[in-house]
Structures are given as C-alpha cells and as structure tokens.
Amino acid sequence: MSSIPDRIKTFNSDRISKYVALKYQQMAENAFRFYRGTCHLYYEDLASSKTLPAYPVSWVCGDLHLENFGSYKGDNRLVYFDLNDFDEGVLAPVDWDVSRIVTSIFVGFDSLGIRKKEAENMATYFLRVYSSTLARGKARYLEHETANGIVRTFLEKVAERKQKDLVRQRTEDGRGDKLQLRLDNVRFFAIDKTESTTKKILMAHLTEWMQQYPLMKGRYQVIDACFRVAGTGSLGVKRYAFLLRNSKDPKKHLLVDMKEARPSSLQPYLNHTQPAWASEAERVVAIQDRMQNIVPALLSTTVFDGAPFVVKELQPTADKIDFLVIRDRYKDIACVIEDMAFLTASAQLRTAGRQGAASPDELIDFGRDGHWQKSLLEYAQGYAGQVKNDYQEYFKAYKEGYFSTK
C-alpha cells in the first residue's frame, strides 16, 4: 500500500489547489483535524480489516464524528441540533458510522488532553445509548424544548440569533451603500480564474435557480457572490456563498450556500447496491432528508457548469459544540455524547426499510444484541492509535514541503 502522504495527495489531486493548500494546513494542526480531513483513509482501512459485522445495512451519513453535529434552522424556521453533514452518505453497514464517531471520541479527546479513561467511558456510554435507542425502535429528535444541559443552553442562544446578525457579520458596505460580502480570506474569498467561472455567471445561475423555487421566486435578488471555505474534509471542492436582498424590503437580506457534491469516499468499498441517483447532489439531499427529522432551510439541488451542487441557506460555521470549553466538565460532555448517540440511532431508524435498508425490527434486534460492541470499541481504540501514527507521518511530510503546490 502507498504511504500516507501519497494516499492523501492522490485523493485530493482533482481539487482546487489553492484551497487544498488550506486543507493541508488545517490537517497539520493536530491529529483530530487530520482525522476529519481523511475520511477516505478511514474507510479504505476499515474495508480491508474485515473486523466489524457487515450487517444490518442502513443509510449512514458516512463521515460521522464529533464535529459533524450542530445546530441549524430548519425549513420550518425552528432550531434543531442533529447530524449535519451528508456529503459521504450511502447505504452501508450501520456500524461503519458508529465506528467512525467512536474513533473520533478517542482521537478528539486525546487532542484536547482529556484523560484516556474518560475517553473510554464516553465511548462506552455512546455505544450503550446508541444500542438502547435502536432497541426501543422509536426515532427521537432534539430541539430547544426537548434538549437538556449544555445543548439546551446552546440552542437557546442560537434561537435568539436573527438572520440579520449573521448577515451583519459576513457583509460590509459597498458602493452606493449597497451591502456586499466581506472577503476576509478566511471564510470568504474572491472568485478568481482558478474556479473557471465568474461572479456574474454564478449570480445569473442562482437567479435562474430561484425562478424554479416557489419560496424564492420574485422575493429576492442576488447582489453578490464569493468563494466559501468551511469544514475540513471538503476543502478544495467548489463552494460558493451568495448575498440576496429582499425585493420588497431592501433592508432584509439572506445568505445562501452552494456546494459541489462529489462521489462518496465510501463508494469504492461497498458491496451493497446503491440507488441510481440522478446526481451526487440528489444523493446527498435525499439521504439528508431521510436521516434528519427536519432539513435545513432551502435544501435543494442544482447543476452548474456541468457539476451537481447542493443548495441551502447558509448556516454559521460556529454552531457546533466546543469540546475545548467543556473538556473538564464531564457531566456536560456525557450529556452531549448521549445526545449524539440517540440522534445517530434515530437517524438510522428513520431510514429503515428504504431502498435496501434493514427493517425496523432488524435494527431493533441489532440494538438488543450487544455482542458487537466490544469488538467495535477495541477497533476504534486501536485505530485511534493508528491515526496518531498516520498524523505524524503526514506532519513530517507536510513540514518537509511534500504537499507544497508551488
């Protein structure tokens, strides 16, 4: 098998080099950031290990880890906390998602300096709550009124925030007192020739997209666009942010995100027949719609310049639980882990029986039969050690300039 640096470079070779360089920089921060950016390594290794049971099969988000839960405003305008990244979503064994997030507990807690024993306790607790939720066979959801502990406090703050606050943070005055997106070269970048398009073409495309979307037609005008950077694993794919102005009230604005959809990193390692999706964006949106209780506002698809994109209302990147803040508050950590566990099981229960997924009864039986938990826990703990070694190999190559794009 090729070296870790070679595998990473090959996987990212068809992405925009300017933003892949940012990805490499972020992955060098610590082992957990590296883990977030190398989903493809995880599943390549998992598929070759043949350690975990390959049944039952369910719809999974594919890249489940501690940072892929967060709050968002749904299409009903209420605030929810749920799984929130479905770029890698496919039909796969349920424990693939579970093993990835349990591994992330070990890797993430180690990066935060949390004791190994505490990581073991939280990983075991996740599996217990996940299994018991499956065993009950009833999907649950989490919103402001049903949340507890730190997640409730978190959602209360998010619910109080208005769209205008996000717009204010991401914009500045332009010509003629017209707002424009603030290009901070951190989240928002100017669109240049490397994206093989122009701002004018992008704005015209989103304007055309709005005409086909009843909630947007005639209500908003596209007034600015830029390249957007967010997350870690997807850095380097095409992603844009748009500023829209309300046609009837020019003081009201809306931010929209449009992200290119690539094939799932899990696809090469699956033996399960997948639906014949119209596009990769249709796959992402369909699986998100099935797994989440309520989907984000404006969630839909489009095709731009021959490539599929997922469109949705832009959500703040900071709406995730900051484990660094609560790393010494174990009761708060346990509350968050419990929520993540029952949300994972609930998302899988919602998709039961759909296009090849296991039936509710099969998922219930899997939850009741806990014999698989020990081997999964051992695999996750062992793989977390491998992630640290892989990160060191990556970091050495990164410092030596192996990933330089110059």
NORLINWO-V587708 format. One line per field, one symbol per residue. ss: DSSP state (H for helix, E for strand, L for the rest). psi: psi as a letter, one per 30 degrees, with the letter a starting at -180 (. if undefined). burial: I if it has 24 or more other ideal C-beta (glycine too) atoms within 12 Angstrom, else O. A space follows every 10 residues. Layout:
ss->???
psi->???
burial->???
This chain:
ss->LLLHHHHHHH HLLLLLHHHH HHHHHHHLLL HHHHHHLLHH HHHHHHHHHL LLLLLLEEEE LLLLLHHHEE EEEELLLLEE EEELLLLLLE EEEHHHHHHH HHHHHHHHHH HLLLLHHHHH HHHHHHHHHH HHHHHHLLLL LLELLLLLHH HHHHHHHHHH LLHHHHHHHH EEELHHHLEE ELLLLLLEEL LLHHHLLLHH HHHHHHHHHH HLLLLLLLLE EEEEEEEELL LLLLLLLLEE EEEEEELLLL LLEEEEEEEE LLLLLLHHHL LLLLLLLLLH HHHHHHHHHH HLLLLELLLE EEEELLEEEE EEELLLLLLL LLLLLLLLLH HHHHHHHHHH HHHHHHHHHH LLLLLLLLLH HHHHHHHHLL HHHHHHHHHH HHHHHHHHHH HHHHHHHHHL LLLLLL
psi->klleeeeeee egfgljeefe eeeeeeffel eeeeeeghee eefeeeefeh elkgklklkl fehjlffhkl llklfgglkl klkgjgegkl jlkefeeeee eeefeeeeee ffgkkeeeee eeeeeeeeee eeeeefgjkl lkaeffllbe eeeeeeeeef klefeeeeeg llkakhgkkl kjjfgeeklk kaffghalee eeeeeeeeee ffjeffkffl kkflllkkkl aeegkflkkl kkkkkkefjf fklkkkkjkk klkkffefgk gkkllikfle eeeeeeeeee ekekllkgka llkkhfkkkk klkkkkffil kjfeegfgif eeeeeeeeee efeeeeeeef gkgjhfllle eeeeeeeejg ffeeeeeeee eeeeeeeeee eeeeeeeeff gegkg.
burial->OOOIIOIIIO IIOOIIOIII IIIIIIIIOI IIIIIIIIII IIIIIIIOOO OIOOOIIIII IIIIIIIIII IIIIOOOIII IIIIIIIIII IIIIIIIIII IIIIIIIIII IIOIOOOIIO OIIIIIIIII IIIIIOIOII IIIIOOIOII IIOIIOOIIO OOIOOIIOII IOOOOOOOII IIIOOOIIIO IOOOIOIOIO OIIOIIIOII OOIOOIOOOI IIIIIIIIII IIIIIIIIII IIIIIOOOOO OOIIIIIIII IIIIIIIOII OIOIOOOOII IIIIIIIIII IIIIIIIIII IIOIOOIIII IIIIIIIOII IOIOOIIOOO OIIIIIIIII IIIIIIIIII IIOOOOIIOI OIIIOIIOOO OIIOOIIIII IOIIOIIIOI IOIIIOIIOO OOIOOO
